[in-house]
Amino acid sequence: CTVLLAPDADEDAFLSYHFEARVCPLALAAVTRVFDFQTDVISVVEEAQFRCRRVSVCRIEKTGTIHMRVALTSDRGLELDLAAANA
């Protein structure tokens, strides 16, 4: 299922710039290519993969800059498995 968000739409503005992404199952070069192999992004993605965590992306409203950091959420996907075996 693909969800498309419009960053300029009022109802999608927050979710377009505040989300977590899984990076562990992807190659480091594949993820960082999107960001033109910037060394800061490589450092964050590499640490997230080493710690088995997701990356968190958010936009600072005052300056308009986009920040990426290692998230507190595990990248194992366990937080999203909501259905039980007997559901």
Phi, psi and omega per residue, in radians:
C1 nan 2.191 3.135
T2 -1.883 2.271 3.117
V3 -1.938 2.154 3.111
L4 -1.747 2.273 3.118
L5 -2.017 2.475 3.074
A6 -1.827 1.895 -3.071
P7 -1.018 -0.470 -3.107
D8 -1.512 -0.224 3.117
A9 -1.350 2.391 -3.097
D10 -1.006 -0.718 -3.079
E11 -1.308 -0.322 -3.123
D12 -1.890 -0.071 -3.031
A13 -1.034 -0.807 -3.100
F14 -1.149 -0.869 -3.093
L15 -1.189 -0.445 -3.140
S16 -1.197 -0.465 -3.069
Y17 -2.130 0.168 3.096
H18 -2.395 1.632 -3.114
F19 -2.691 2.912 3.047
E20 -2.014 2.566 -3.121
A21 -2.292 2.495 3.061
R22 -1.383 2.341 3.115
V23 -2.197 -0.249 -3.065
C24 -1.097 -0.721 -3.106
P25 -1.336 -0.029 -3.078
L26 -1.882 2.662 3.082
A27 -1.233 2.480 3.130
L28 -0.962 -0.751 -3.122
A29 -1.141 -0.600 -3.140
A30 -1.190 -0.697 -3.127
V31 -1.258 -0.809 -3.040
T32 -1.322 -0.306 3.079
R33 -1.067 -0.622 3.117
V34 -1.030 -0.526 -3.106
F35 -1.833 0.442 3.114
D36 0.974 0.600 3.074
F37 0.960 0.663 3.109
Q38 -1.150 2.378 -3.053
T39 -1.099 -0.594 3.105
D40 -1.118 -0.731 3.134
V41 -1.181 -0.717 3.106
I42 -1.027 -0.737 -3.142
S43 -1.095 -0.779 -3.118
V44 -1.169 -0.818 -3.109
V45 -1.144 -0.712 3.128
E46 -1.105 -0.738 3.106
E47 -1.160 -0.711 3.122
A48 -1.083 -0.741 3.120
Q49 -1.162 -0.696 3.131
F50 -1.111 -0.689 -3.109
R51 -1.564 0.017 -3.098
C52 1.000 0.854 3.130
R53 -2.185 2.857 3.058
R54 -1.482 2.962 3.011
V55 -1.835 2.534 3.128
S56 -1.900 2.264 -3.140
V57 -2.052 2.272 3.097
C58 -2.556 2.707 3.132
R59 -1.938 2.292 3.082
I60 -1.454 2.031 -3.030
E61 -1.065 -0.722 -3.055
K62 -1.124 -0.740 -3.067
T63 -1.751 -0.345 -3.114
G64 1.394 0.099 3.137
T65 -1.433 2.632 -3.139
I66 -1.838 2.273 -3.107
H67 -1.991 2.526 3.068
M68 -2.248 2.363 3.116
R69 -2.554 2.923 3.064
V70 -1.273 2.225 -3.116
A71 -1.411 2.838 3.067
L72 -1.409 -0.260 -3.075
T73 -1.387 2.365 3.091
S74 -1.165 2.574 3.125
D75 -1.582 0.119 -3.114
R76 -1.305 -0.180 3.100
G77 1.448 0.022 -3.088
L78 -1.135 -0.511 -3.112
E79 -1.205 -0.327 -3.099
L80 -1.759 -0.155 3.137
D81 -1.399 1.582 -3.035
L82 -1.574 -0.505 -3.073
A83 -1.420 2.386 3.077
A84 -1.549 2.931 -3.120
A85 -1.075 -0.531 -3.102
N86 -1.710 0.215 -3.107
A87 -1.251 nan nan
